[in-house]
Amino acid sequence: MSKRWLVYGATGYTGKLIVAEAHKRGLELVMAGRDEDKLKQLQQQYQYDYLCFNLSSRQEIAQILKDFDLLL
């Protein structure tokens, strides 16, 4: 069974390393972060879906995270 996972901070240094390694291994993920322009650039490179949101609303975060099994 495949788990659904989210990489928040995908456009940062460590996030980019995680996304690149996951892509190399053929893993599926959803990228996330605060800067939609940077997420779009990564999407063009890796073809992963992305979510753009900040961490200011606990309710919004909880609503988003309920759809994922793993958060990095």
C-alpha positions in Angstrom: 0.0 0.0 0.0 1.4 3.4 -1.0 1.4 6.1 1.5 0.6 9.7 0.5 3.2 12.2 1.7 3.8 15.9 1.7 7.1 17.7 1.7 6.6 21.2 3.3 9.5 23.5 2.5 10.1 21.8 -0.8 11.7 24.9 -2.3 14.4 25.2 0.4 17.8 23.5 0.3 16.8 20.3 2.2 13.4 20.2 0.6 14.9 20.3 -2.9 17.3 17.4 -2.0 14.3 15.3 -0.7 12.3 16.1 -3.8 15.2 15.2 -6.1 15.9 11.9 -4.3 12.2 10.9 -4.3 12.0 11.6 -8.0 15.2 9.6 -8.7 13.6 6.7 -6.8 10.2 7.0 -8.6 8.4 7.9 -5.4 5.2 10.0 -5.4 4.8 13.0 -3.2 3.1 16.4 -3.0 5.4 19.5 -2.6 4.3 22.3 -0.4 5.5 25.7 0.7 4.7 29.4 0.9 6.1 30.6 -2.4 4.0 29.6 -5.3 6.4 30.9 -8.0 9.2 28.6 -6.6 6.8 25.7 -6.3 5.8 26.1 -10.0 9.4 26.1 -11.0 9.9 22.8 -9.1 6.8 21.4 -10.6 8.1 22.0 -14.1 11.3 20.2 -13.2 9.8 17.2 -11.4 6.0 17.1 -12.4 4.8 16.7 -8.8 1.6 18.3 -7.6 2.0 21.1 -5.1 0.1 23.0 -2.4 0.8 26.6 -1.5 0.0 27.6 2.1 1.6 29.3 5.1 1.6 28.1 8.7 -0.5 30.9 10.2 -3.8 29.0 10.5 -3.9 25.8 12.5 -7.4 24.9 11.1 -6.1 25.3 7.5 -3.1 23.1 8.3 -5.1 20.4 10.0 -7.5 20.4 7.0 -4.7 19.9 4.5 -2.7 17.4 6.6 -5.7 15.0 7.1 -5.2 13.9 3.5 -1.6 12.7 4.0 0.0 9.8 5.8 3.5 11.4 6.1 4.7 15.0 6.5 8.3 16.0 6.0 
